[in-house]
Amino acid sequence: MENTIADFRSDTVTRPTKKMLEAMFQASIGDDVLGDDPTVKKLESIASEMFGMEAGLFCPSGTMTNQIAINVHCRPGEELICSPLSHIYNYEGGGVAFNSGVQIRTGGDAFGRIFPDDIHRLVQPEIDVHAAQSRLVVVENTSNKGGGTCLGLPLLKEVESAARSHGLSYHLDGARVFNAMVNSDESPLDYSFFDSISICLSKGLGAPIGSLLLGSKNFISQAKRIRKRFGGGMRQSGYLAAAGIYALENNIQRLVEDNNLAKKIYNHLNQLEFITHIKPVESNIVLFKINSSLNTTDLHNHLLRKGVQVISMDKEWMRIVTHLDITKYHVQSLFDGLSTFS
Protein backbone atom coordinates (compact mmCIF):
# COMPACT_ATOMS: atom_id res chain seq x y z
CA MET A 1 0.00 0.00 0.00
CA GLU A 2 1.35 3.43 -0.92
CA ASN A 3 2.49 5.62 1.96
CA THR A 4 0.09 8.56 2.04
CA ILE A 5 2.50 10.76 4.01
CA ALA A 6 4.58 12.89 1.65
CA ASP A 7 7.91 12.92 3.47
CA PHE A 8 10.22 15.53 1.93
CA ARG A 9 12.29 16.05 5.10
CA SER A 10 15.34 14.19 3.84
CA ASP A 11 16.53 11.45 1.50
CA THR A 12 17.49 9.52 4.65
CA VAL A 13 13.85 8.51 5.21
CA THR A 14 13.80 5.96 2.38
CA ARG A 15 12.85 2.33 3.04
CA PRO A 16 14.64 -0.66 1.47
CA THR A 17 12.88 -1.97 -1.62
CA LYS A 18 11.77 -5.60 -1.85
CA LYS A 19 14.80 -6.47 -4.00
CA MET A 20 17.16 -4.76 -1.57
CA LEU A 21 15.63 -6.69 1.32
CA GLU A 22 16.05 -9.92 -0.61
CA ALA A 23 19.73 -9.11 -1.13
CA MET A 24 20.09 -8.46 2.60
CA PHE A 25 18.42 -11.74 3.58
CA GLN A 26 20.68 -13.68 1.22
CA ALA A 27 23.94 -12.10 2.43
CA SER A 28 26.87 -14.19 3.59
CA ILE A 29 28.02 -12.90 6.95
CA GLY A 30 30.86 -13.07 9.43
CA ASP A 31 32.22 -10.84 12.18
CA ASP A 32 33.44 -7.60 10.62
CA VAL A 33 35.28 -6.45 13.77
CA LEU A 34 37.33 -9.64 13.47
CA GLY A 35 37.73 -8.92 9.77
CA ASP A 36 35.92 -11.91 8.33
CA ASP A 37 32.57 -10.67 7.04
CA PRO A 38 32.74 -11.45 3.30
CA THR A 39 29.92 -9.11 2.27
CA VAL A 40 31.47 -6.15 4.07
CA LYS A 41 34.78 -6.90 2.39
CA LYS A 42 33.03 -7.05 -0.98
CA LEU A 43 31.29 -3.70 -0.41
CA GLU A 44 34.54 -2.02 0.64
CA SER A 45 36.31 -3.46 -2.40
CA ILE A 46 33.57 -2.40 -4.84
CA ALA A 47 33.49 1.17 -3.51
CA SER A 48 37.25 1.67 -3.31
CA GLU A 49 37.79 0.34 -6.82
CA MET A 50 34.93 2.50 -8.09
CA PHE A 51 36.70 5.63 -6.83
CA GLY A 52 40.22 4.53 -7.67
CA MET A 53 41.21 4.28 -4.01
CA GLU A 54 43.22 1.50 -2.37
CA ALA A 55 40.85 0.55 0.46
CA GLY A 56 37.56 1.26 2.18
CA LEU A 57 35.96 1.08 5.61
CA PHE A 58 32.26 0.46 6.27
CA CYS A 59 30.83 2.60 9.09
CA PRO A 60 27.38 3.28 10.56
CA SER A 61 27.09 6.89 9.38
CA GLY A 62 28.53 9.70 7.31
CA THR A 63 29.17 11.69 10.47
CA MET A 64 31.41 8.87 11.67
CA THR A 65 33.32 8.57 8.38
CA ASN A 66 33.94 12.33 8.37
CA GLN A 67 34.99 12.34 12.01
CA ILE A 68 37.32 9.38 11.54
CA ALA A 69 38.92 11.06 8.52
CA ILE A 70 39.53 14.27 10.46
CA ASN A 71 41.00 12.30 13.36
CA VAL A 72 43.43 10.49 11.08
CA HIS A 73 44.46 13.59 9.13
CA CYS A 74 44.83 15.96 12.10
CA ARG A 75 46.32 16.15 15.58
CA PRO A 76 44.85 18.01 18.56
CA GLY A 77 45.55 21.71 18.33
CA GLU A 78 45.64 21.72 14.54
CA GLU A 79 43.15 23.31 12.18
CA LEU A 80 41.06 22.49 9.13
CA ILE A 81 39.54 24.75 6.48
CA CYS A 82 35.99 24.34 5.16
CA SER A 83 32.87 26.22 4.12
CA PRO A 84 30.80 27.80 6.92
CA LEU A 85 27.86 25.85 5.46
CA SER A 86 29.59 22.48 5.66
CA HIS A 87 28.11 19.48 7.44
CA ILE A 88 31.16 18.97 9.66
CA TYR A 89 30.79 22.55 10.91
CA ASN A 90 27.02 22.64 11.43
CA TYR A 91 25.62 19.16 11.89
CA GLU A 92 28.12 16.84 13.55
CA GLY A 93 27.61 17.87 17.16
CA GLY A 94 30.91 19.70 17.57
CA GLY A 95 32.66 16.43 16.87
CA VAL A 96 35.66 18.11 15.24
CA ALA A 97 36.53 19.67 18.61
CA PHE A 98 35.25 16.87 20.86
CA ASN A 99 36.73 13.90 18.99
CA SER A 100 39.92 15.37 17.60
CA GLY A 101 40.69 18.63 19.40
CA VAL A 102 40.77 20.40 16.04
CA GLN A 103 39.51 23.91 15.29
CA ILE A 104 37.94 25.24 12.09
CA ARG A 105 38.49 28.25 9.84
CA THR A 106 35.82 28.94 7.26
CA GLY A 107 35.52 30.67 3.91
CA GLY A 108 33.58 30.58 0.68
CA ASP A 109 30.24 31.67 -0.70
CA ALA A 110 26.55 31.31 0.15
CA PHE A 111 26.28 28.07 -1.84
CA GLY A 112 28.81 25.98 0.07
CA ARG A 113 31.65 26.53 -2.38
CA ILE A 114 35.17 27.29 -1.20
CA PHE A 115 37.74 28.72 -3.59
CA PRO A 116 41.54 28.65 -3.97
CA ASP A 117 41.78 32.27 -2.81
CA ASP A 118 40.01 31.24 0.40
CA ILE A 119 42.62 28.54 1.01
CA HIS A 120 45.52 30.92 0.42
CA ARG A 121 43.89 33.52 2.71
CA LEU A 122 42.93 31.17 5.54
CA VAL A 123 45.96 28.91 5.78
CA GLN A 124 48.07 29.63 8.87
CA PRO A 125 51.79 30.37 8.45
CA GLU A 126 53.88 27.48 9.76
CA ILE A 127 56.37 29.82 11.41
CA ASP A 128 53.69 31.56 13.52
CA VAL A 129 53.75 29.84 16.91
CA HIS A 130 50.64 31.78 17.93
CA ALA A 131 48.50 30.12 15.26
CA ALA A 132 47.03 26.64 15.02
CA GLN A 133 48.78 24.60 12.34
CA SER A 134 46.67 24.25 9.18
CA ARG A 135 46.44 20.59 8.23
CA LEU A 136 43.34 19.76 6.17
CA VAL A 137 40.84 21.10 3.65
CA VAL A 138 37.32 19.60 3.65
CA VAL A 139 34.77 20.14 0.88
CA GLU A 140 31.18 18.89 0.69
CA ASN A 141 29.71 17.86 -2.67
CA THR A 142 26.82 18.35 -2.99
CA SER A 143 26.52 21.15 -0.43
CA ASN A 144 23.45 20.42 1.68
CA LYS A 145 23.14 23.82 3.37
CA GLY A 146 24.18 25.45 0.11
CA GLY A 147 20.99 24.15 -1.51
CA GLY A 148 22.34 20.96 -3.07
CA THR A 149 25.02 22.87 -4.97
CA CYS A 150 27.29 20.75 -7.17
CA LEU A 151 30.85 22.04 -6.73
CA GLY A 152 32.08 20.63 -10.06
CA LEU A 153 35.37 18.93 -10.84
CA PRO A 154 37.17 22.03 -12.18
CA LEU A 155 36.68 23.89 -8.89
CA LEU A 156 37.47 20.80 -6.80
CA LYS A 157 40.76 20.37 -8.64
CA GLU A 158 41.63 24.05 -8.29
CA VAL A 159 41.05 23.77 -4.53
CA GLU A 160 43.23 20.65 -4.48
CA SER A 161 46.06 22.55 -6.15
CA ALA A 162 45.78 25.31 -3.55
CA ALA A 163 45.72 22.79 -0.70
CA ARG A 164 48.76 20.93 -2.06
CA SER A 165 50.70 24.18 -2.42
CA HIS A 166 50.48 24.54 1.37
CA GLY A 167 51.06 20.85 2.15
CA LEU A 168 47.46 20.30 3.27
CA SER A 169 45.50 17.05 3.04
CA TYR A 170 42.20 17.03 1.15
CA HIS A 171 38.99 15.27 2.27
CA LEU A 172 35.66 15.00 0.44
CA ASP A 173 32.41 14.79 2.35
CA GLY A 174 30.60 13.07 -0.49
CA ALA A 175 27.35 12.32 1.34
CA ARG A 176 25.44 13.10 -1.87
CA VAL A 177 28.31 12.96 -4.35
CA PHE A 178 26.41 10.62 -6.67
CA ASN A 179 23.72 13.28 -7.10
CA ALA A 180 26.50 15.62 -8.21
CA MET A 181 27.92 13.01 -10.59
CA VAL A 182 24.68 12.36 -12.45
CA ASN A 183 24.04 16.10 -12.67
CA SER A 184 27.48 16.91 -14.09
CA ASP A 185 28.17 13.70 -16.06
CA GLU A 186 31.08 12.75 -13.81
CA SER A 187 32.60 9.38 -12.92
CA PRO A 188 33.69 8.18 -9.45
CA LEU A 189 37.20 7.73 -10.85
CA ASP A 190 37.27 11.47 -11.51
CA TYR A 191 37.46 11.93 -7.73
CA SER A 192 40.57 9.82 -7.10
CA PHE A 193 42.73 12.91 -6.40
CA PHE A 194 41.31 13.23 -2.86
CA ASP A 195 43.27 11.83 0.08
CA SER A 196 40.06 10.52 1.60
CA ILE A 197 36.41 10.32 0.59
CA SER A 198 33.24 9.72 2.58
CA ILE A 199 30.21 8.41 0.68
CA CYS A 200 26.77 7.82 2.15
CA LEU A 201 24.64 4.81 1.22
CA SER A 202 21.55 5.72 3.26
CA LYS A 203 20.53 8.91 1.44
CA GLY A 204 19.53 8.95 -2.23
CA LEU A 205 20.93 5.47 -2.81
CA GLY A 206 18.26 4.08 -0.51
CA ALA A 207 20.18 1.78 1.84
CA PRO A 208 18.88 1.71 5.43
CA ILE A 209 22.23 2.32 7.16
CA GLY A 210 25.84 2.95 6.35
CA SER A 211 28.61 5.07 4.89
CA LEU A 212 32.04 4.27 3.51
CA LEU A 213 35.38 5.92 4.11
CA LEU A 214 37.84 5.50 1.24
CA GLY A 215 41.57 6.15 1.10
CA SER A 216 45.00 4.55 0.93
CA LYS A 217 45.70 1.23 2.66
CA ASN A 218 47.71 3.00 5.34
CA PHE A 219 44.99 5.61 5.87
CA ILE A 220 42.25 2.97 6.21
CA SER A 221 44.41 0.93 8.57
CA GLN A 222 44.58 3.95 10.86
CA ALA A 223 40.88 4.66 10.29
CA LYS A 224 39.94 1.15 11.41
CA ARG A 225 41.63 1.76 14.76
CA ILE A 226 39.77 5.06 15.17
CA ARG A 227 36.46 3.42 14.20
CA LYS A 228 36.99 0.95 17.05
CA ARG A 229 37.83 3.79 19.43
CA PHE A 230 34.65 5.63 18.39
CA GLY A 231 32.56 2.49 18.96
CA GLY A 232 31.73 2.09 15.28
CA GLY A 233 32.73 -1.54 14.79
CA MET A 234 29.76 -3.71 13.82
CA ARG A 235 29.63 -7.49 13.95
CA GLN A 236 27.43 -9.31 11.40
CA SER A 237 27.15 -6.14 9.35
CA GLY A 238 27.12 -8.05 6.07
CA TYR A 239 23.34 -7.76 6.09
CA LEU A 240 23.72 -3.97 5.92
CA ALA A 241 26.64 -4.16 3.50
CA ALA A 242 24.48 -6.20 1.12
CA ALA A 243 22.04 -3.31 0.98
CA GLY A 244 24.95 -1.01 0.19
CA ILE A 245 26.14 -3.25 -2.64
CA TYR A 246 22.63 -3.34 -4.09
CA ALA A 247 22.44 0.46 -3.83
CA LEU A 248 25.73 0.99 -5.66
CA GLU A 249 24.82 -1.48 -8.38
CA ASN A 250 21.23 -0.36 -8.97
CA ASN A 251 20.39 3.08 -7.59
CA ILE A 252 22.97 5.54 -8.90
CA GLN A 253 21.53 6.40 -12.31
CA ARG A 254 18.00 6.73 -10.95
CA LEU A 255 19.21 9.78 -8.98
CA VAL A 256 18.58 11.69 -12.22
CA GLU A 257 14.87 11.34 -11.43
CA ASP A 258 15.34 12.93 -7.99
CA ASN A 259 17.36 15.81 -9.42
CA ASN A 260 14.77 16.44 -12.13
CA LEU A 261 11.90 16.32 -9.66
CA ALA A 262 13.64 18.91 -7.46
CA LYS A 263 13.83 21.22 -10.48
CA LYS A 264 10.09 20.71 -11.05
CA ILE A 265 9.40 21.66 -7.44
CA TYR A 266 11.68 24.70 -7.84
CA ASN A 267 9.60 25.85 -10.82
CA HIS A 268 6.40 25.48 -8.81
CA LEU A 269 7.77 27.38 -5.81
CA ASN A 270 8.93 30.14 -8.12
CA GLN A 271 5.30 30.87 -9.03
CA LEU A 272 4.16 31.36 -5.41
CA GLU A 273 4.05 34.94 -4.20
CA PHE A 274 4.88 34.14 -0.57
CA ILE A 275 8.16 32.45 -1.59
CA THR A 276 10.81 35.20 -1.66
CA HIS A 277 14.09 33.34 -2.23
CA ILE A 278 15.01 29.94 -3.69
CA LYS A 279 18.58 28.75 -4.02
CA PRO A 280 19.45 27.45 -7.51
CA VAL A 281 18.60 23.75 -7.80
CA GLU A 282 21.30 21.45 -9.16
CA SER A 283 20.52 18.19 -7.40
CA ASN A 284 17.79 16.82 -5.13
CA ILE A 285 17.59 19.63 -2.56
CA VAL A 286 15.40 22.73 -2.67
CA LEU A 287 16.07 25.51 -0.14
CA PHE A 288 13.66 28.41 0.04
CA LYS A 289 12.58 31.39 2.15
CA ILE A 290 9.06 32.72 2.65
CA ASN A 291 7.91 36.30 3.06
CA SER A 292 9.26 37.81 6.30
CA SER A 293 5.72 38.76 7.32
CA LEU A 294 4.89 35.04 7.49
CA ASN A 295 6.09 32.40 9.92
CA THR A 296 7.98 29.30 8.77
CA THR A 297 6.46 27.37 11.67
CA ASP A 298 2.98 28.18 10.37
CA LEU A 299 3.88 26.86 6.91
CA HIS A 300 5.48 23.76 8.40
CA ASN A 301 2.38 23.00 10.49
CA HIS A 302 0.00 23.78 7.60
CA LEU A 303 1.79 21.30 5.35
CA LEU A 304 1.83 18.72 8.12
CA ARG A 305 -1.95 18.95 8.42
CA LYS A 306 -2.08 18.30 4.66
CA GLY A 307 0.03 15.15 5.07
CA VAL A 308 3.27 16.76 3.88
CA GLN A 309 6.51 16.87 5.85
CA VAL A 310 9.32 19.35 5.15
CA ILE A 311 12.11 20.59 7.39
CA SER A 312 13.36 23.95 8.62
CA MET A 313 17.12 24.35 8.20
CA ASP A 314 17.19 27.40 10.47
CA LYS A 315 14.95 30.38 11.27
CA GLU A 316 14.93 31.49 7.63
CA TRP A 317 15.46 28.59 5.25
CA MET A 318 13.13 25.64 4.67
CA ARG A 319 14.15 22.49 2.82
CA ILE A 320 12.51 20.00 0.47
CA VAL A 321 14.44 16.87 -0.51
CA THR A 322 13.42 14.42 -3.23
CA HIS A 323 14.17 10.71 -3.08
CA LEU A 324 13.14 7.27 -4.37
CA ASP A 325 10.09 6.96 -2.08
CA ILE A 326 8.43 10.13 -3.43
CA THR A 327 5.52 9.46 -5.79
CA LYS A 328 3.36 11.63 -8.06
CA TYR A 329 0.71 11.54 -5.33
CA HIS A 330 3.21 13.00 -2.83
CA VAL A 331 4.24 15.75 -5.22
CA GLN A 332 0.62 16.70 -5.81
CA SER A 333 0.04 16.75 -2.05
CA LEU A 334 2.95 19.14 -1.68
CA PHE A 335 1.67 21.43 -4.44
CA ASP A 336 -1.88 21.37 -3.03
CA GLY A 337 -0.58 22.16 0.45
CA LEU A 338 1.50 25.08 -0.78
CA SER A 339 -1.36 26.50 -2.84
CA THR A 340 -3.67 26.62 0.17
CA PHE A 341 -1.23 28.43 2.48
CA SER A 342 -1.76 32.11 3.17
FIDO-350774 format. One record per residue (C-alpha): x, y, z. Coordinates in steps of 0.1 Angstrom, whole numbers, padded with zeros to 4 digits, always signed. Example, Ala and Ser with C-alpha at 12.3 -4.5 7.8 and 13.67 -1.06 7.14 Angstrom:
// FIDO-350774
+0123-0045+0078/+0137-0011+0071/
// end
This chain:
// FIDO-350774
+0000+0000+0000/+0013+0034-0009/+0025+0056+0020/+0001+0086+0020/+0025+0108+0040/+0046+0129+0017/+0079+0129+0035/+0102+0155+0019/+0123+0161+0051/+0153+0142+0038/+0165+0115+0015/+0175+0095+0046/+0139+0085+0052/+0138+0060+0024/+0128+0023+0030/+0146-0007+0015/+0129-0020-0016/+0118-0056-0019/+0148-0065-0040/+0172-0048-0016/+0156-0067+0013/+0161-0099-0006/+0197-0091-0011/+0201-0085+0026/+0184-0117+0036/+0207-0137+0012/+0239-0121+0024/+0269-0142+0036/+0280-0129+0069/+0309-0131+0094/+0322-0108+0122/+0334-0076+0106/+0353-0065+0138/+0373-0096+0135/+0377-0089+0098/+0359-0119+0083/+0326-0107+0070/+0327-0115+0033/+0299-0091+0023/+0315-0061+0041/+0348-0069+0024/+0330-0070-0010/+0313-0037-0004/+0345-0020+0006/+0363-0035-0024/+0336-0024-0048/+0335+0012-0035/+0373+0017-0033/+0378+0003-0068/+0349+0025-0081/+0367+0056-0068/+0402+0045-0077/+0412+0043-0040/+0432+0015-0024/+0409+0006+0005/+0376+0013+0022/+0360+0011+0056/+0323+0005+0063/+0308+0026+0091/+0274+0033+0106/+0271+0069+0094/+0285+0097+0073/+0292+0117+0105/+0314+0089+0117/+0333+0086+0084/+0339+0123+0084/+0350+0123+0120/+0373+0094+0115/+0389+0111+0085/+0395+0143+0105/+0410+0123+0134/+0434+0105+0111/+0445+0136+0091/+0448+0160+0121/+0463+0161+0156/+0448+0180+0186/+0456+0217+0183/+0456+0217+0145/+0432+0233+0122/+0411+0225+0091/+0395+0248+0065/+0360+0243+0052/+0329+0262+0041/+0308+0278+0069/+0279+0259+0055/+0296+0225+0057/+0281+0195+0074/+0312+0190+0097/+0308+0226+0109/+0270+0226+0114/+0256+0192+0119/+0281+0168+0136/+0276+0179+0172/+0309+0197+0176/+0327+0164+0169/+0357+0181+0152/+0365+0197+0186/+0353+0169+0209/+0367+0139+0190/+0399+0154+0176/+0407+0186+0194/+0408+0204+0160/+0395+0239+0153/+0379+0252+0121/+0385+0283+0098/+0358+0289+0073/+0355+0307+0039/+0336+0306+0007/+0302+0317-0007/+0266+0313+0002/+0263+0281-0018/+0288+0260+0001/+0317+0265-0024/+0352+0273-0012/+0377+0287-0036/+0415+0287-0040/+0418+0323-0028/+0400+0312+0004/+0426+0285+0010/+0455+0309+0004/+0439+0335+0027/+0429+0312+0055/+0460+0289+0058/+0481+0296+0089/+0518+0304+0085/+0539+0275+0098/+0564+0298+0114/+0537+0316+0135/+0537+0298+0169/+0506+0318+0179/+0485+0301+0153/+0470+0266+0150/+0488+0246+0123/+0467+0242+0092/+0464+0206+0082/+0433+0198+0062/+0408+0211+0036/+0373+0196+0037/+0348+0201+0009/+0312+0189+0007/+0297+0179-0027/+0268+0183-0030/+0265+0212-0004/+0235+0204+0017/+0231+0238+0034/+0242+0255+0001/+0210+0242-0015/+0223+0210-0031/+0250+0229-0050/+0273+0208-0072/+0308+0220-0067/+0321+0206-0101/+0354+0189-0108/+0372+0220-0122/+0367+0239-0089/+0375+0208-0068/+0408+0204-0086/+0416+0240-0083/+0411+0238-0045/+0432+0206-0045/+0461+0225-0061/+0458+0253-0036/+0457+0228-0007/+0488+0209-0021/+0507+0242-0024/+0505+0245+0014/+0511+0209+0022/+0475+0203+0033/+0455+0170+0030/+0422+0170+0012/+0390+0153+0023/+0357+0150+0004/+0324+0148+0024/+0306+0131-0005/+0274+0123+0013/+0254+0131-0019/+0283+0130-0043/+0264+0106-0067/+0237+0133-0071/+0265+0156-0082/+0279+0130-0106/+0247+0124-0124/+0240+0161-0127/+0275+0169-0141/+0282+0137-0161/+0311+0127-0138/+0326+0094-0129/+0337+0082-0095/+0372+0077-0108/+0373+0115-0115/+0375+0119-0077/+0406+0098-0071/+0427+0129-0064/+0413+0132-0029/+0433+0118+0001/+0401+0105+0016/+0364+0103+0006/+0332+0097+0026/+0302+0084+0007/+0268+0078+0022/+0246+0048+0012/+0216+0057+0033/+0205+0089+0014/+0195+0090-0022/+0209+0055-0028/+0183+0041-0005/+0202+0018+0018/+0189+0017+0054/+0222+0023+0072/+0258+0030+0063/+0286+0051+0049/+0320+0043+0035/+0354+0059+0041/+0378+0055+0012/+0416+0061+0011/+0450+0045+0009/+0457+0012+0027/+0477+0030+0053/+0450+0056+0059/+0422+0030+0062/+0444+0009+0086/+0446+0040+0109/+0409+0047+0103/+0399+0011+0114/+0416+0018+0148/+0398+0051+0152/+0365+0034+0142/+0370+0010+0170/+0378+0038+0194/+0346+0056+0184/+0326+0025+0190/+0317+0021+0153/+0327-0015+0148/+0298-0037+0138/+0296-0075+0140/+0274-0093+0114/+0271-0061+0093/+0271-0081+0061/+0233-0078+0061/+0237-0040+0059/+0266-0042+0035/+0245-0062+0011/+0220-0033+0010/+0249-0010+0002/+0261-0033-0026/+0226-0033-0041/+0224+0005-0038/+0257+0010-0057/+0248-0015-0084/+0212-0004-0090/+0204+0031-0076/+0230+0055-0089/+0215+0064-0123/+0180+0067-0109/+0192+0098-0090/+0186+0117-0122/+0149+0113-0114/+0153+0129-0080/+0174+0158-0094/+0148+0164-0121/+0119+0163-0097/+0136+0189-0075/+0138+0212-0105/+0101+0207-0111/+0094+0217-0074/+0117+0247-0078/+0096+0259-0108/+0064+0255-0088/+0078+0274-0058/+0089+0301-0081/+0053+0309-0090/+0042+0314-0054/+0040+0349-0042/+0049+0341-0006/+0082+0324-0016/+0108+0352-0017/+0141+0333-0022/+0150+0299-0037/+0186+0287-0040/+0194+0274-0075/+0186+0238-0078/+0213+0215-0092/+0205+0182-0074/+0178+0168-0051/+0176+0196-0026/+0154+0227-0027/+0161+0255-0001/+0137+0284+0000/+0126+0314+0022/+0091+0327+0027/+0079+0363+0031/+0093+0378+0063/+0057+0388+0073/+0049+0350+0075/+0061+0324+0099/+0080+0293+0088/+0065+0274+0117/+0030+0282+0104/+0039+0269+0069/+0055+0238+0084/+0024+0230+0105/+0000+0238+0076/+0018+0213+0053/+0018+0187+0081/-0019+0190+0084/-0021+0183+0047/+0000+0152+0051/+0033+0168+0039/+0065+0169+0059/+0093+0193+0051/+0121+0206+0074/+0134+0240+0086/+0171+0244+0082/+0172+0274+0105/+0149+0304+0113/+0149+0315+0076/+0155+0286+0053/+0131+0256+0047/+0142+0225+0028/+0125+0200+0005/+0144+0169-0005/+0134+0144-0032/+0142+0107-0031/+0131+0073-0044/+0101+0070-0021/+0084+0101-0034/+0055+0095-0058/+0034+0116-0081/+0007+0115-0053/+0032+0130-0028/+0042+0158-0052/+0006+0167-0058/+0000+0167-0021/+0030+0191-0017/+0017+0214-0044/-0019+0214-0030/-0006+0222+0005/+0015+0251-0008/-0014+0265-0028/-0037+0266+0002/-0012+0284+0025/-0018+0321+0032/
// end
